[in-house]
Amino acid sequence: MSHNKRPQLDRGESMLKEKVFNTIKKYNLIEKKDKIVLGVSGGPDSISMLYILNELRKEKKIDFNIYVAHINHGIRENAKIDEKFVLDFCKQIGIECYVLNTNIKDMSEREKRGLEETGRIVRYNFFDEVLEKTGSNKIAIAHNQNDNVETVIMNVVRGSGLAGLRGIEAKNGKYIRPLIECKREEIEDYCKKENLNPRHDESNDENIYTRNKIRNIAIPYIKKELNPNIIDTITRLSDIVRDDLNYLDIQIETAYKNMCLEEKNITENVYNVEKGAKIILDIKKFNKENIAIQKRVILYAINRLFGTTKGIEKIHIEDIIKLCNNNIGNKYLTPNKKTKIVIKNKKIYIETVK
């Protein structure tokens, strides 16, 4: 007697799905009637995320819909094969797939931006497009626990503050990361057991980029010579810092609202900041705050304006605070080519450079 039914999941397979489900519940990542755009490259992380979320959806554990967004960056020789793989995979499981074909290399040269940054801009803009087209409300990214640890180490190496130790959030606005508590090895094992046959991005093997050096050289060395449990150790550190910063964030938001006099042309699109966008703060209230709050309020305001604080360094923050504390009218600073801080009429103007 033959059966076409899928065999029962063994313990290893069900454990990963259970882990993802528990992460979803813990951080309230997916709610009833959500429509979610999944960024799927075709690699082990994104394919297992797609497969598991589709399984949970079919099992009606949560009532939600999913769509797939795939980007052919036009850089790698195998990009076309990856694209076909994702399209075929989606067809097989009955999920709508949107594909963007582009040439990141040409774009990065044209716009005088790094390859990685250009890729990121294109990626998130496309996810937003698909979100709008499908009437979705969330975007799922397949970052895993190892990615988080790599990010924390990168931030430490670059000399970031506490915020850098927070790592990658499970939920950040409309972005959700259902695999953030799953280790890379667990995901790869799951793909093998489920015969998902994900694609391999050979650029991950090249130790050109900082992340790859940390992934392929630094972490294996630390595991072998210093701490075999480095992934769990740094995850713990990240969790502790995140809890503390979540409390601090509430204090910063309260302080910001108290001193904010005006917000003009604020947009949520990180890469499409409107001209003439500005934030005006009450300098008297700002100067009354503790320096730890002052620093973070400046970063909070810049982040509201641009969606990022990239290019704003410790020395810039110190200079801005000094300028505010001196409270001399018509003085200004330009910490980078996009941002201007002006002190006038007992107010702090944080604005975009026209």
Secondary structure per residue as TSV (DSSP state, phi and psi in degrees):
chain	resnum	aa	ss	phi	psi
A	1	M	-	360.0	119.6
A	2	S	-	-97.3	148.2
A	3	H	-	-125.1	135.0
A	4	N	-	-93.7	-4.5
A	5	K	S	-66.1	147.1
A	6	R	-	-63.4	141.3
A	7	P	-	-63.9	157.1
A	8	Q	-	-60.3	140.8
A	9	L	-	-64.1	134.7
A	10	D	-	-78.5	174.2
A	11	R	H	-57.1	-42.4
A	12	G	H	-62.1	-41.7
A	13	E	H	-70.3	-47.7
A	14	S	H	-67.1	-28.0
A	15	M	H	-62.4	-41.5
A	16	L	H	-66.6	-44.7
A	17	K	H	-61.8	-40.6
A	18	E	H	-63.5	-40.6
A	19	K	H	-61.6	-45.0
A	20	V	H	-63.1	-44.2
A	21	F	H	-61.1	-42.2
A	22	N	H	-65.5	-37.8
A	23	T	H	-63.9	-41.9
A	24	I	H	-59.7	-44.6
A	25	K	H	-69.5	-44.4
A	26	K	H	-57.9	-44.1
A	27	Y	H	-103.1	5.8
A	28	N	T	53.2	49.6
A	29	L	-	-73.6	-37.6
A	30	I	-	-126.2	131.2
A	31	E	-	-119.4	166.6
A	32	K	T	-54.2	135.1
A	33	K	T	72.0	9.0
A	34	D	E	-62.0	147.9
A	35	K	E	-119.5	121.6
A	36	I	E	-122.4	131.3
A	37	V	E	-93.2	124.6
A	38	L	E	-101.4	124.2
A	39	G	E	-79.2	112.7
A	40	V	-	-124.1	115.0
A	41	S	-	-89.2	-26.9
A	42	G	S	110.4	-6.3
A	43	G	S	-77.5	173.5
A	44	P	H	-54.6	-43.7
A	45	D	H	-63.0	-54.1
A	46	S	H	-71.6	-32.7
A	47	I	H	-70.0	-41.5
A	48	S	H	-68.9	-34.7
A	49	M	H	-61.1	-46.8
A	50	L	H	-61.2	-47.0
A	51	Y	H	-63.4	-46.9
A	52	I	H	-66.6	-45.4
A	53	L	H	-62.7	-37.0
A	54	N	H	-67.1	-38.3
A	55	E	H	-62.7	-46.4
A	56	L	H	-61.7	-37.7
A	57	R	H	-66.0	-45.5
A	58	K	H	-66.0	-35.6
A	59	E	T	-76.1	-3.2
A	60	K	T	57.7	31.4
A	61	K	S	-69.4	-33.5
A	62	I	S	-139.4	141.5
A	63	D	-	-92.6	100.1
A	64	F	E	-150.5	166.9
A	65	N	E	-119.4	150.6
A	66	I	E	-130.0	149.2
A	67	Y	E	-133.2	154.4
A	68	V	E	-113.5	138.8
A	69	A	E	-120.2	122.8
A	70	H	E	-123.9	138.3
A	71	I	E	-117.9	125.1
A	72	N	E	-94.6	103.8
A	73	H	-	-72.7	-11.0
A	74	G	S	69.8	21.8
A	75	I	-	-104.5	-52.4
A	76	R	S	-83.8	147.9
A	77	E	T	-59.5	-36.4
A	78	N	T	-87.2	7.7
A	79	A	H	-58.0	-38.1
A	80	K	H	-68.0	-36.3
A	81	I	H	-67.3	-41.5
A	82	D	H	-59.6	-44.9
A	83	E	H	-59.7	-46.9
A	84	K	H	-63.4	-40.1
A	85	F	H	-60.3	-46.7
A	86	V	H	-65.3	-43.9
A	87	L	H	-60.5	-45.3
A	88	D	H	-65.0	-41.4
A	89	F	H	-61.3	-45.1
A	90	C	H	-65.5	-39.6
A	91	K	H	-62.1	-43.5
A	92	Q	H	-60.7	-37.6
A	93	I	H	-101.8	4.7
A	94	G	T	73.8	39.0
A	95	I	-	-115.5	135.7
A	96	E	-	-69.5	132.6
A	97	C	E	-123.6	130.3
A	98	Y	E	-109.4	131.6
A	99	V	E	-121.0	137.5
A	100	L	E	-115.5	124.3
A	101	N	E	-101.8	126.7
A	102	T	-	-149.1	173.7
A	103	N	-	-126.1	95.4
A	104	I	H	-63.3	-37.5
A	105	K	H	-61.5	-49.7
A	106	D	H	-60.1	-44.9
A	107	M	H	-63.1	-40.8
A	108	S	H	-67.5	-36.6
A	109	E	H	-69.1	-41.7
A	110	R	H	-64.8	-41.6
A	111	E	T	-95.5	3.9
A	112	K	T	52.6	48.3
A	113	R	-	-124.0	156.1
A	114	G	-	-64.3	154.6
A	115	L	H	-59.6	-45.1
A	116	E	H	-63.7	-45.0
A	117	E	H	-66.0	-41.5
A	118	T	H	-61.3	-44.7
A	119	G	H	-58.8	-41.6
A	120	R	H	-65.5	-44.3
A	121	I	H	-60.4	-48.7
A	122	V	H	-60.5	-44.3
A	123	R	H	-58.9	-53.6
A	124	Y	H	-71.3	-31.4
A	125	N	H	-65.2	-41.5
A	126	F	H	-66.9	-40.6
A	127	F	H	-58.8	-41.4
A	128	D	H	-63.2	-40.1
A	129	E	H	-60.8	-48.3
A	130	V	H	-65.5	-37.9
A	131	L	H	-56.0	-47.2
A	132	E	H	-67.8	-45.8
A	133	K	H	-59.9	-37.0
A	134	T	H	-97.1	-1.4
A	135	G	T	66.1	31.6
A	136	S	-	-83.6	167.6
A	137	N	-	-126.5	-5.1
A	138	K	E	-141.9	156.5
A	139	I	E	-125.1	124.9
A	140	A	E	-101.1	126.2
A	141	I	-	-112.7	141.7
A	142	A	-	-92.4	36.0
A	143	H	-	-65.1	140.0
A	144	N	-	-113.6	-176.4
A	145	Q	H	-61.8	-39.9
A	146	N	H	-63.6	-39.6
A	147	D	H	-59.2	-41.0
A	148	N	H	-62.4	-45.6
A	149	V	H	-63.2	-43.4
A	150	E	H	-59.4	-41.7
A	151	T	H	-63.2	-44.3
A	152	V	H	-61.0	-46.2
A	153	I	H	-62.7	-42.7
A	154	M	H	-57.7	-44.6
A	155	N	H	-64.4	-39.7
A	156	V	H	-64.1	-45.9
A	157	V	H	-59.9	-35.8
A	158	R	T	-84.0	-3.7
A	159	G	T	80.4	35.1
A	160	S	-	-75.1	165.7
A	161	G	-	-84.9	-158.7
A	162	L	H	-54.6	-39.5
A	163	A	H	-57.0	-32.7
A	164	G	H	-68.8	-24.0
A	165	L	H	-81.1	-12.6
A	166	R	H	-67.6	-31.7
A	167	G	-	73.7	-149.8
A	168	I	S	-92.8	127.0
A	169	E	-	-77.9	146.2
A	170	A	S	-66.4	-32.5
A	171	K	E	-141.0	127.8
A	172	N	E	-142.3	94.7
A	173	G	T	64.7	-125.0
A	174	K	T	-84.7	-6.2
A	175	Y	E	-89.6	129.9
A	176	I	E	-124.9	151.4
A	177	R	-	-132.9	85.5
A	178	P	T	-64.6	-20.5
A	179	L	T	-97.3	8.3
A	180	I	T	-63.9	-19.3
A	181	E	T	-104.8	15.0
A	182	C	S	-108.3	134.5
A	183	K	-	-77.5	151.9
A	184	R	H	-56.8	-42.3
A	185	E	H	-63.0	-39.0
A	186	E	H	-62.0	-41.2
A	187	I	H	-66.5	-43.9
A	188	E	H	-64.7	-39.6
A	189	D	H	-63.3	-42.3
A	190	Y	H	-59.9	-43.6
A	191	C	H	-60.9	-40.5
A	192	K	H	-65.4	-48.2
A	193	K	H	-65.4	-32.0
A	194	E	T	-91.6	0.5
A	195	N	T	52.6	45.4
A	196	L	-	-81.1	-20.4
A	197	N	-	45.8	57.6
A	198	P	-	-66.3	163.7
A	199	R	-	-80.3	155.4
A	200	H	-	-114.0	123.9
A	201	D	-	-87.2	105.0
A	202	E	G	-65.4	-18.1
A	203	S	G	-67.8	-19.3
A	204	N	G	-69.3	-17.7
A	205	D	G	-88.0	-15.3
A	206	E	-	-85.8	123.7
A	207	N	T	-88.3	56.4
A	208	I	T	-95.1	-46.6
A	209	Y	S	-83.8	152.5
A	210	T	H	-54.7	-46.0
A	211	R	H	-58.9	-43.5
A	212	N	H	-64.9	-36.3
A	213	K	H	-64.8	-40.6
A	214	I	I	-68.0	-43.3
A	215	R	I	-67.1	-46.5
A	216	N	I	-94.9	-19.9
A	217	I	I	-117.8	-57.6
A	218	A	I	-65.0	-52.2
A	219	I	H	-64.0	-47.1
A	220	P	H	-57.9	-36.6
A	221	Y	H	-65.6	-47.4
A	222	I	H	-60.2	-43.3
A	223	K	H	-58.7	-43.9
A	224	K	H	-75.9	-43.0
A	225	E	H	-100.8	-26.1
A	226	L	T	-121.8	-49.7
A	227	N	-	-153.9	104.1
A	228	P	T	-64.1	-18.3
A	229	N	T	-104.3	31.0
A	230	I	H	-57.2	-36.0
A	231	I	H	-62.3	-47.5
A	232	D	H	-67.3	-38.8
A	233	T	H	-62.0	-48.5
A	234	I	H	-72.0	-31.3
A	235	T	H	-62.0	-42.3
A	236	R	H	-61.3	-46.0
A	237	L	H	-58.1	-46.8
A	238	S	H	-59.1	-42.1
A	239	D	H	-64.2	-43.6
A	240	I	H	-62.1	-48.3
A	241	V	H	-62.6	-40.8
A	242	R	H	-60.8	-43.7
A	243	D	H	-60.8	-45.1
A	244	D	H	-64.5	-43.2
A	245	L	H	-69.9	-31.7
A	246	N	H	-60.3	-39.9
A	247	Y	H	-66.7	-44.9
A	248	L	H	-62.1	-37.1
A	249	D	H	-58.2	-39.5
A	250	I	H	-63.3	-42.6
A	251	Q	H	-64.4	-39.9
A	252	I	H	-67.0	-44.3
A	253	E	H	-61.4	-41.7
A	254	T	H	-62.4	-46.4
A	255	A	H	-63.1	-42.6
A	256	Y	H	-61.5	-48.1
A	257	K	H	-61.4	-36.4
A	258	N	H	-66.0	-35.4
A	259	M	H	-102.8	-6.7
A	260	C	E	-78.2	123.0
A	261	L	E	-96.2	-32.5
A	262	E	E	-160.3	143.2
A	263	E	E	-124.8	128.4
A	264	K	E	-127.5	130.5
A	265	N	S	56.4	37.2
A	266	I	-	-75.0	132.0
A	267	T	-	-122.6	152.4
A	268	E	S	-86.5	-12.4
A	269	N	-	-82.5	109.9
A	270	V	T	-53.6	-37.7
A	271	Y	T	-101.0	11.6
A	272	N	-	-139.8	59.9
A	273	V	-	-73.0	131.3
A	274	E	-	-72.7	145.3
A	275	K	T	-67.9	144.2
A	276	G	T	80.2	7.4
A	277	A	-	-69.7	136.7
A	278	K	E	-154.3	159.1
A	279	I	E	-129.0	133.4
A	280	I	E	-116.9	126.8
A	281	L	E	-115.7	151.6
A	282	D	E	-79.4	114.7
A	283	I	H	-66.9	-33.6
A	284	K	H	-64.7	-45.5
A	285	K	H	-67.4	-36.7
A	286	F	H	-62.1	-47.6
A	287	N	H	-67.6	-18.0
A	288	K	H	-78.4	-18.9
A	289	E	S	-77.1	156.6
A	290	N	-	-63.0	148.4
A	291	I	H	-58.4	-32.7
A	292	A	H	-62.9	-37.9
A	293	I	H	-74.3	-41.2
A	294	Q	H	-55.9	-48.9
A	295	K	H	-56.4	-45.8
A	296	R	H	-74.4	-30.6
A	297	V	H	-65.7	-41.7
A	298	I	H	-59.1	-48.3
A	299	L	H	-63.8	-40.0
A	300	Y	H	-60.9	-45.5
A	301	A	H	-65.2	-44.2
A	302	I	H	-62.8	-39.3
A	303	N	H	-65.7	-37.5
A	304	R	H	-65.1	-34.5
A	305	L	H	-75.0	-44.9
A	306	F	H	-112.5	-9.2
A	307	G	S	77.6	3.2
A	308	T	-	-159.0	158.0
A	309	T	-	-115.1	18.3
A	310	K	T	-58.8	135.5
A	311	G	T	90.1	-6.3
A	312	I	-	-100.2	114.9
A	313	E	-	-108.3	172.3
A	314	K	H	-53.5	-43.9
A	315	I	H	-63.6	-35.5
A	316	H	H	-64.0	-45.9
A	317	I	H	-61.2	-44.4
A	318	E	H	-61.2	-42.4
A	319	D	H	-64.2	-40.4
A	320	I	H	-64.3	-44.6
A	321	I	H	-63.7	-41.2
A	322	K	H	-59.9	-44.3
A	323	L	H	-61.3	-43.5
A	324	C	H	-67.6	-42.8
A	325	N	H	-64.2	-36.0
A	326	N	H	-70.4	-30.3
A	327	N	T	52.4	43.9
A	328	I	-	-98.4	125.9
A	329	G	T	-62.0	154.1
A	330	N	T	58.0	30.4
A	331	K	E	-103.4	146.5
A	332	Y	E	-145.2	162.1
A	333	L	E	-133.0	147.3
A	334	T	E	-123.4	89.3
A	335	P	E	-62.3	-27.4
A	336	N	E	-149.9	178.0
A	337	K	T	-69.8	-10.0
A	338	K	T	-100.7	-22.7
A	339	T	E	-115.9	136.8
A	340	K	E	-129.6	131.8
A	341	I	E	-114.3	120.0
A	342	V	E	-121.1	137.3
A	343	I	E	-109.1	116.6
A	344	K	E	-157.7	149.7
A	345	N	T	51.6	39.1
A	346	K	T	59.9	32.6
A	347	K	E	-134.0	154.2
A	348	I	E	-106.1	121.2
A	349	Y	E	-104.5	118.3
A	350	I	E	-109.1	112.7
A	351	E	E	-139.1	165.0
A	352	T	E	-80.9	144.0
A	353	V	-	-78.1	127.3
A	354	K	-	-73.2	360.0
